[in-house]
Amino acid sequence: MYPHEYIEYLGHFHGDQDFFECHEILEEYWKEVDPGNKDSIWVAFILLAVSCYHHRRGNFRGADKTLEKATSMFHRGDWNWHDFGLDKALLLERMDQRQLDIRNQLAYIPFILPINAKSLELECVKWCQSVGMEWQSSHIPLDDIIHRHLTRDRTEVINERTAAIEERKNRID
């Protein structure tokens, strides 16, 4: 019923709180199912995870900017929220509160997505168990998760950017 990538996203979001991995999972999925659509709900979910990543690292400016974009997208998006198993009103309320926390430079506390579909939550719990992760863990993530962007292999990203630059140059010539 729900895309496997969405289950993984929610599992990481609520399990090990690896927001960088949340971003990676949904970015790949978005590129497959809705490429180029910057107004995709998947982009809004990506931005929410990125905001949490920045907030937890004390980057309040980055957290504020990305959360503002995500909130705007969730507000104006015309999606069937039943398909995503979330309570839209409660999600937006929590996002508004988080925006205030960020603007007041309050320390990060876990952000819980308001899942209102029991079947979705059960799928997430099952997935977490299958990878040895605790659902809605209260553990503080390890530094390698908190600062993941500092240790990742960027070879693929650099190669993609170089290829895109070359492609633009060839079109201009």
Number of C-alpha atoms within 10 A of each C-alpha: 8 12 10 14 16 19 20 20 25 27 27 27 26 24 23 21 28 23 27 22 20 25 23 13 18 20 17 13 17 20 13 10 11 14 12 10 12 12 14 18 19 22 22 21 23 24 24 24 28 22 28 29 26 24 24 20 15 16 15 23 15 18 25 22 15 21 27 18 16 25 21 13 19 21 13 9 14 9 13 10 11 11 11 18 18 17 15 20 11 14 18 18 12 16 20 15 12 22 20 13 17 26 13 10 15 14 12 17 12 14 16 12 18 15 17 15 14 10 13 20 17 12 18 24 20 17 20 22 14 10 9 10 17 19 21 19 15 12 10 12 13 12 8 12 18 18 16 15 12 10 9 10 9 11 8 9 10 11 11 12 11 12 12 12 12 12 11 11 10 9 8 7 5
